[in-house]
């Protein structure tokens, strides 16, 4: 029972969020939340179906193969709201038959060879933080399903201060990676909301984007080399930062979500640890004005390290719940600058002048630091909302600047209409989370009362939002990945020729079809 409760939540129980009586009252009066639902006491964990001969072959490849219930339950799902709702109901039909914990690239390769011989499907498992069904591999037609947990590949192998690169094993978790790099004077600068638990290999396999992407870039842009094990051999890529030697094959593994190979090692660009960080809050009269200001910074500068803009609803809710500054409305922007003392001073001064000219009003450092202090809090808040009987989930997209207003409106309207028609009118919040000179990402948060079948309720809302995203010409995902949830729209996005090309790569690297079946590929 305790194990089930643990896996059906995010992170460390000591950091759990408790909703205030005022917030609970607001959920009831504004959204009709009726109170908590009883959680399952036990899980319907099926017995391991792995044949003895297959298990013996896997153990020969790697002695650390486990079939106990605790290990299997801990690898049964990711961390989407649908995953958590199923776990809370005791539904763990996606649990693997066994969990392997290799300690080297060679052991990963040996495991894949054994799985190919025994026709066992493999789910690469990093931090387990997927929110798009990326760990829910198809198991029908296979002798069993193996979770390949890379936590044992956790070494920082080398830091090159001349080229400013670091080479690390893919199972290294982000906080430890950052501590090891900081000790040598460097940082990756990659801080997504999953930072506390995600692995470097997971960042690469999903094209992760961190909250400081305006300054440090997306994770896939940080990767200059990688090694991956496949069922047919090893892929080792990246002799130089850039090359004209044909198509960049690194891009086949980056974002591949484990369907082409298991990334075991990464070489990444690093930067000196910033001497100073200066975060401030700004308020704009409305989302359109704030959006124009954010676009101006992205295109013409000065560009800060962190740049985010909340819409009116998100700004108001954050103020009401104490997670953001209060005020008389408008839209909150968070602007962060990192670097040397001189760099921070100069850029902060330039940003102040530019943002003022663009219609912003400064709120000071308190508002910026308040966001920075609580930037990993949202998943814990989601647990508290689920405990209270609310549905709480996020989705994201990206588009070019000229399409951003219509995409924002279309997705918001689709979510509101679908959930309202189901009798659970929602609260829909949004912010611009990542910016580029040509466009930006929109990140939506949805809160509503849970229906009798909350999984079906969210699927209907997510489908409507996906259709709105596709119709507006935006991408189905900016940084969450494709997984299982986004496959229908991803297939339409890349078209039949693109899908055929990916299937060709799959046939070349995984002719047995054992790697994360049912994930990513249309």
C-alpha positions in Angstrom: 0.0 0.0 0.0 2.7 2.5 0.9 4.6 1.6 -2.3 1.5 2.3 -4.4 1.0 5.7 -2.7 4.6 6.6 -3.3 4.7 5.8 -7.0 1.3 7.6 -7.5 2.9 10.9 -6.5 5.7 13.3 -7.5 9.1 13.5 -5.8 9.9 13.6 -2.1 7.0 13.2 0.3 8.7 15.6 2.6 8.1 18.4 0.0 4.4 17.7 -0.4 2.2 20.7 -0.8 -0.9 21.2 1.4 -3.7 23.3 0.1 -5.0 26.1 2.3 -8.7 26.1 3.4 -9.2 29.2 1.2 -7.9 27.4 -1.9 -10.0 24.4 -1.1 -13.1 26.6 -0.8 -12.2 28.3 -4.0 -12.0 25.0 -5.8 -15.4 24.1 -4.6 -17.1 27.4 -5.3 -15.5 28.2 -8.6 -15.0 24.8 -10.2 -17.4 22.5 -8.3 -14.7 20.3 -6.9 -16.5 17.8 -4.6 -13.7 16.6 -2.5 -11.2 13.7 -2.5 -11.8 10.4 -4.1 -10.8 7.2 -2.2 -7.5 5.8 -3.4 -6.9 2.1 -4.0 -5.2 0.2 -1.2 -3.5 -2.4 -3.4 -2.3 -2.6 -7.0 -3.6 -5.1 -9.6 0.0 -6.1 -10.5 0.0 -9.0 -12.9 2.5 -11.8 -12.2 5.7 -11.6 -14.3 5.2 -13.5 -17.5 8.9 -13.6 -18.5 9.8 -17.2 -19.5 12.5 -18.8 -17.3 14.8 -19.2 -20.3 14.5 -15.5 -21.2 15.1 -14.5 -17.6 18.2 -16.7 -17.5 19.5 -15.1 -20.7 19.0 -11.6 -19.3 20.7 -12.4 -16.0 23.7 -13.7 -17.9 23.9 -10.4 -19.7 23.5 -8.4 -16.5 23.3 -10.0 -13.0 21.1 -7.1 -11.7 17.7 -8.2 -13.1 14.8 -8.0 -10.6 11.3 -9.4 -10.8 10.1 -8.5 -7.4 6.8 -6.5 -7.1 8.5 -3.4 -5.6 10.9 -3.0 -8.5 8.2 -3.6 -11.1 5.8 -1.2 -9.5 8.4 1.5 -9.3 8.8 1.3 -13.1 5.1 0.9 -13.9 4.3 4.4 -15.2 5.5 7.9 -15.9 4.3 11.1 -14.2 1.4 12.4 -16.4 -1.9 13.1 -14.6 -3.3 10.1 -16.5 -0.5 7.9 -15.1 -1.1 9.1 -11.6 -4.8 8.7 -11.8 -4.4 5.1 -12.9 -1.9 4.4 -10.2 -4.2 5.9 -7.6 -6.9 3.5 -8.9 -4.5 0.6 -8.5 -4.3 0.0 -12.3 -0.7 -0.9 -13.1 -1.2 -3.0 -16.3 1.8 -1.3 -17.9 4.2 -2.6 -15.3 7.2 -4.4 -16.7 7.9 -8.1 -16.1 11.4 -7.4 -14.9 13.8 -4.5 -14.2 17.4 -4.6 -15.2 20.0 -2.2 -13.7 23.1 -2.3 -16.0 26.3 -0.6 -14.8 28.0 0.0 -18.2 27.5 0.5 -21.9 28.6 -3.1 -22.5 26.0 -4.5 -20.1 23.3 -2.4 -21.9 24.5 -3.8 -25.2 24.5 -7.3 -23.9 20.9 -6.9 -22.5 19.7 -5.6 -25.8 21.2 -8.6 -27.6 19.6 -11.0 -25.1 16.2 -9.2 -25.5 16.5 -9.6 -29.3 17.2 -13.3 -28.9 14.3 -13.8 -26.5 11.9 -11.3 -28.2 11.5 -9.3 -25.0 10.4 -5.6 -25.4 12.6 -3.0 -23.7 11.6 0.3 -22.1 14.6 2.6 -21.4 14.1 4.2 -18.0 15.9 7.3 -16.9 14.2 9.4 -14.2 10.7 8.1 -15.0 9.4 11.7 -15.4 7.6 11.3 -18.8 4.3 13.1 -19.0 3.3 11.8 -22.5 3.1 8.0 -21.9 6.7 7.5 -23.0 7.1 4.5 -20.6 3.8 2.7 -21.6 5.3 0.4 -24.3 3.2 -2.1 -26.1 3.7 -5.6 -24.8 1.4 -7.7 -27.0 3.3 -10.1 -29.2 6.4 -10.1 -27.0 7.7 -12.7 -24.5 7.8 -10.1 -21.9 8.6 -6.4 -21.1 11.9 -5.3 -19.5 12.4 -1.9 -17.9 16.1 -1.0 -18.5 16.9 1.3 -15.6 20.0 3.4 -16.4 20.6 4.7 -12.9 23.8 2.7 -12.6 25.4 4.6 -15.4 25.9 7.7 -13.3 29.5 8.8 -13.7 30.8 12.2 -14.8 33.6 10.8 -17.0 35.5 13.9 -18.1 35.5 17.7 -18.1 37.5 19.4 -20.8 38.1 23.0 -19.8 39.8 23.8 -23.1 36.8 22.9 -25.3 34.4 23.5 -22.4 32.7 20.1 -22.8 31.7 17.5 -20.3 31.3 13.7 -21.0 28.9 11.8 -18.7 27.0 8.6 -18.6 23.4 8.9 -19.5 21.9 7.7 -16.2 23.4 10.6 -14.3 20.6 12.5 -12.6 20.5 16.3 -13.2 21.1 17.5 -9.7 24.2 15.3 -9.2 25.5 16.3 -12.6 25.1 19.9 -11.7 26.9 19.5 -8.4 29.8 17.6 -10.0 30.1 20.3 -12.7 29.8 23.1 -10.2 32.7 21.6 -8.2 34.9 22.2 -11.3 33.5 25.6 -12.1 30.9 24.8 -14.7 27.2 24.4 -15.3 24.9 22.9 -18.0 22.4 25.6 -17.4 19.6 23.1 -17.9 16.8 23.4 -15.4 13.5 22.0 -16.6 10.6 21.5 -14.1 11.7 17.8 -14.0 15.2 18.8 -13.0 15.1 17.2 -9.5 14.6 13.7 -10.8 15.3 13.5 -14.6 18.5 12.0 -16.1 20.8 13.4 -18.7 19.9 10.6 -21.1 16.2 11.4 -20.6 16.9 15.1 -21.5 18.6 14.0 -24.7 16.0 11.4 -25.7 13.1 13.9 -25.4 14.7 17.1 -26.6 14.2 18.7 -23.2 14.1 22.4 -22.8 15.0 24.1 -19.5 13.6 27.2 -17.9 16.8 29.1 -18.7 16.7 28.2 -22.4 16.8 31.8 -23.5 20.3 32.0 -22.2 21.7 28.4 -22.3 19.6 26.9 -25.2 17.7 23.6 -25.5 19.4 20.4 -24.3 19.7 19.0 -27.8 21.8 22.1 -28.7 24.1 21.3 -25.8 24.9 17.8 -27.0 28.0 17.6 -29.2 28.5 13.8 -29.0 26.8 10.7 -27.9 27.1 6.9 -27.6 24.1 4.5 -27.9 23.6 0.8 -27.8 21.2 -0.8 -30.3 20.2 -4.4 -30.8 22.6 -4.5 -33.8 25.6 -2.7 -32.3 26.9 0.5 -31.0 26.5 4.0 -32.5 29.2 6.5 -31.5 28.8 10.0 -32.9 30.3 13.4 -32.6 33.9 14.0 -33.7 33.5 17.8 -33.8 31.0 20.4 -32.7 29.7 20.8 -36.3 30.4 18.9 -39.5 29.6 18.7 -43.2 30.1 15.0 -43.2 26.6 14.1 -44.4 23.4 14.4 -42.3 23.9 14.8 -38.6 23.1 11.3 -37.3 23.1 12.6 -33.7 19.7 14.1 -34.5 18.3 10.6 -35.0 19.0 9.7 -31.4 18.1 13.1 -29.9 14.4 13.1 -29.4 14.1 9.4 -30.4 12.6 8.4 -27.0 14.4 5.1 -26.9 12.9 3.6 -30.1 16.2 3.6 -32.1 18.7 2.9 -29.3 19.6 3.4 -25.7 21.7 6.5 -25.1 24.5 5.5 -22.7 26.9 8.4 -22.9 26.8 12.1 -23.8 29.3 14.8 -24.4 27.8 18.2 -23.8 28.8 21.9 -24.0 29.2 23.5 -20.6 29.6 27.1 -19.4 31.3 28.7 -16.4 29.1 28.7 -13.3 27.6 32.2 -13.2 29.0 34.5 -10.5 25.7 36.3 -10.1 22.0 35.7 -10.8 19.5 38.6 -10.9 15.8 37.8 -11.3 13.1 40.5 -11.5 9.4 40.7 -12.1 7.7 42.9 -14.6 4.0 43.5 -15.3 2.4 44.3 -18.6 -1.2 45.6 -19.0 -2.3 42.5 -21.1 -1.0 39.3 -22.7 -0.7 40.9 -26.2 1.4 43.8 -25.0 3.6 41.5 -23.0 3.9 39.1 -25.9 5.1 41.9 -28.2 7.7 42.9 -25.6 8.9 39.3 -25.2 9.2 39.0 -29.0 11.1 42.2 -29.2 13.7 41.0 -26.7 14.0 37.6 -28.5 14.5 39.2 -31.9 16.4 42.5 -31.2 17.7 42.0 -27.7 18.9 42.4 -25.1 18.0 38.7 -24.4 18.0 37.6 -20.8 18.9 34.2 -19.5 15.3 33.5 -18.4 12.3 35.0 -20.0 8.7 34.0 -19.3 5.3 35.7 -19.6 2.1 34.6 -17.8 -1.3 35.5 -19.2 -3.9 37.4 -17.1 -5.5 34.2 -15.6 -2.2 32.6 -14.6 -1.0 35.9 -13.1 -4.2 36.3 -11.1 -4.2 32.7 -9.8 -0.6 32.9 -8.8 -1.3 36.0 -6.9 -4.4 34.6 -5.2 -2.6 31.4 -4.1 0.5 33.2 -2.9 2.8 31.8 -5.5 3.2 35.1 -7.4 3.1 38.8 -6.6 -0.2 40.5 -6.0 -1.3 43.6 -7.9 -4.1 45.2 -9.9 -4.1 42.7 -12.8 -2.0 42.5 -15.9 0.5 39.9 -16.9 3.6 38.9 -15.0 6.9 38.5 -16.8 9.9 36.9 -15.1 13.3 38.2 -16.4 16.5 36.5 -15.2 20.1 37.4 -16.0 23.1 35.3 -15.1 26.8 35.8 -15.7 29.7 37.7 -14.3 29.0 40.6 -12.0 29.8 43.1 -14.8 27.7 41.2 -17.3 24.7 41.0 -15.0 24.9 44.7 -14.2 25.1 45.8 -17.8 22.4 43.5 -19.1 20.1 44.3 -16.2 20.4 48.0 -16.9 19.8 47.5 -20.6 16.8 45.3 -20.0 15.3 47.8 -17.6 15.4 50.5 -20.2 14.1 48.3 -23.0 11.2 46.7 -21.0 10.1 50.1 -19.7 10.1 51.4 -23.3 8.0 48.4 -24.3 5.3 49.1 -21.8 6.4 47.1 -18.8 6.3 48.2 -15.1 9.1 46.9 -12.9 8.1 44.9 -9.8 11.6 44.4 -8.4 13.7 41.5 -7.4 11.2 40.0 -4.9 8.8 38.9 -7.7 11.6 37.3 -9.7 13.2 35.5 -6.8 9.8 34.3 -5.6 9.4 32.5 -9.0 12.9 31.1 -8.9 12.5 29.7 -5.4 9.3 27.9 -6.3 10.1 26.8 -9.9 10.0 23.1 -9.1 6.8 23.3 -7.0 4.1 22.8 -9.6 4.2 18.9 -9.7 3.7 18.9 -5.9 0.8 21.3 -6.3 -0.7 18.9 -8.8 -0.6 16.1 -6.3 -2.4 18.3 -3.8 -5.1 19.2 -6.4 -5.6 15.5 -7.3 -5.9 14.8 -3.6 -8.6 17.4 -3.3 -10.6 15.9 -6.2 -9.5 18.3 -8.9 -8.2 17.4 -12.3 -4.9 19.2 -13.0 -2.7 18.7 -16.0 -0.5 20.6 -18.4 0.2 20.6 -22.2 2.4 22.7 -24.4 3.1 23.6 -28.0 5.2 26.0 -30.0 4.6 28.1 -33.1 5.9 31.1 -35.1 5.2 34.5 -33.7 2.6 35.4 -36.3 0.5 32.4 -35.4 1.0 32.6 -31.6 -2.2 34.7 -30.8 -4.5 32.4 -32.8 -2.9 29.2 -31.4 -3.3 30.6 -27.8 -6.9 31.4 -28.4 -7.8 28.2 -30.2 -6.2 25.9 -27.6 -7.8 27.8 -24.7 -11.2 27.7 -26.3 -11.0 24.0 -27.1 -10.1 23.2 -23.5 -12.8 25.4 -22.1 -15.5 24.2 -24.4 -14.7 20.4 -24.1 -14.6 20.4 -20.3 -17.6 22.8 -19.9 -19.7 20.6 -22.1 -18.8 17.6 -19.9 -20.1 19.6 -16.9 -16.7 20.5 -15.4 -15.9 24.0 -16.5 -12.2 24.5 -16.2 -9.7 27.1 -15.2 -7.2 27.4 -18.1 -3.9 29.2 -17.5 -1.0 29.9 -19.9 2.4 31.3 -20.2 5.1 31.8 -22.8 7.8 29.5 -21.5 10.6 29.5 -24.2 11.4 32.1 -26.8 13.3 32.2 -30.1 13.7 34.9 -32.7 11.2 33.2 -34.9 8.6 32.0 -32.4 7.8 30.8 -28.9 6.3 28.0 -26.8 2.9 28.2 -25.1 2.5 26.2 -21.9 -1.1 25.6 -20.7 -2.3 24.5 -17.2 -5.8 23.1 -16.8 -7.7 22.7 -13.5 -11.3 21.4 -13.3 -13.4 19.2 -11.0 -12.8 15.5 -11.6 -15.6 13.7 -13.5 -16.6 10.2 -12.7 -14.0 8.9 -15.2 -11.2 11.5 -15.0 -9.0 9.6 -17.4 -11.6 9.8 -20.1 -12.3 13.4 -19.1 -8.7 14.4 -19.7 -8.3 12.4 -22.9 -11.3 14.2 -24.4 -9.9 17.6 -23.4 -6.4 16.7 -24.6 -7.8 15.4 -28.0 -9.6 18.7 -28.5 -6.5 20.7 -27.6 -4.4 18.5 -30.0 -6.8 19.1 -32.8 -6.7 22.9 -32.2 -2.9 22.8 -32.1 -2.8 21.0 -35.4 -5.4 23.2 -37.1 -3.5 26.3 -36.1 -0.3 25.0 -37.7 1.7 24.6 -34.5 3.7 21.6 -33.3 2.1 19.0 -31.1 4.9 19.3 -28.6 7.8 21.7 -27.8 9.5 19.8 -25.0 7.3 17.1 -23.4 8.0 14.7 -26.3 5.7 12.5 -28.3 5.5 9.3 -26.3 2.2 7.4 -26.8 -0.1 10.4 -26.2 1.0 12.6 -29.1 1.6 9.9 -31.8 -1.6 10.6 -33.9 -0.8 14.3 -34.3 3.0 13.7 -34.8 2.2 11.4 -37.7 0.1 14.1 -39.3 2.8 16.7 -38.6 5.6 14.8 -40.4 3.4 13.3 -43.1 3.5 9.8 -44.6 6.9 10.2 -46.2 8.5 11.4 -43.0 6.8 8.5 -41.1 8.2 6.0 -43.6 11.7 7.5 -43.2 11.5 7.0 -39.4 10.3 3.4 -39.9 13.3 2.8 -42.2 15.7 4.0 -39.4 13.8 1.7 -37.0 14.3 -1.3 -39.3 18.1 -0.5 -39.6 18.8 0.0 -35.9 16.1 -2.2 -34.3 15.1 -4.9 -36.8 13.6 -7.0 -34.0 11.2 -4.1 -33.0 12.0 -4.5 -29.3 12.8 -0.9 -28.4 9.9 0.9 -26.8 7.3 -0.5 -29.1 4.2 1.7 -29.5 6.1 4.9 -28.6 6.9 7.9 -30.9 6.6 6.2 -34.3 3.3 6.9 -36.2 
